[in-house]
């Protein structure tokens, strides 16, 4: 079996973190933004105000998620955390239709 050198392992780990940081954070942020917008509209907030407010907050949320991807011990752990965090907004969106 061919083993990876420590440099190759580090590069693959960075590639996994960068993918989690960009694609994973974007997907999770979009999912949370949609779910919170729907929730606020259902709670009686005006639709335009709800979408605008949650969209403004989503910029900070994206930054936090992206930083947490690099803070995780491994890229796999970052992905698992993102998937677990995506479950509640997914259920909220599925049940709100």
N, C-alpha and C positions, 0 to 999 in steps of 0.2 A: 504494500500500500504506500502511496506517495504521500508524504507529510508536507505540510506547509511550513515555511520558515516563519520566524517571528515577525519579520517585516510583512510578509504576505498576510499573516493573520491580522496584523494591525490594520493593514489596508482594507481587508474585507470587513473588519469591524467598523472602520470609519465609513465605508460605503453603506453598510447597513444603517448606521446612525444618520447619515445624510439622507438616505431614503426615508427613514422614519421622520426625520426633521422636516422634510419638504412635503412628501406625498401624504404621510400619515397625519402630520399636524394640519395640513390643509383639509383633508377629508374629515377629520374629527371636528375641526373648527366649523366647517360648513354644516355638519350634522347638528352640532350644538346650536348654531345660529338659527337654523330652520326650526328646531324643536322649541327653543325659547321664544321665538317669534310667534309660533302657533299657540304656545301656552299663554303668553301675554294677551294675545287677541281673544282667546277663550275666557280669560279673566276679566275682560271688559275694556282693555286698552285699545285705543285707535290703532288700526293696522299700520298706518304710515309711521306713527310714533314708535310702535313696537319694533318694526323692522329697522328703522333708523337707529334706535337706541341699542338694540342687540348687535347690529352691524358695527357700530362704533366700539362696543365692548369686545367684539370678536378680534380686533387687532391686538389687544392686550392678551386675549386668550391664546391666540396663535403664538405669540412670543413666549408665553409660559410653557406651552406644549412643546415648542421647538427646543427650548432650553432644557426641558426635562428629558428629552430624547438623548441629549449629550450627557446629562447627569446620571442616567441609568447605568448600572454596572455592565450591562451587555446590550447589544442591539435587540436580541431576542426578548429581553425583559422590557425594553422600551415598547416593542410591538405588542407584547402581552398586556401591558398597562393601557396602551391606547385602545386595544380591542375591548378590554373590560370597561373602559370609560365610555366607549361608544354604545354599549348595550342599553343604558337607560334612555338616552335621547332617541335611539332607534325604536324602542318600545313605545315611547311617548308619541313619536310620529306615526307609528303603525296603529296605535289606538285612537289617535285624534281624527282619523278620517271617517 
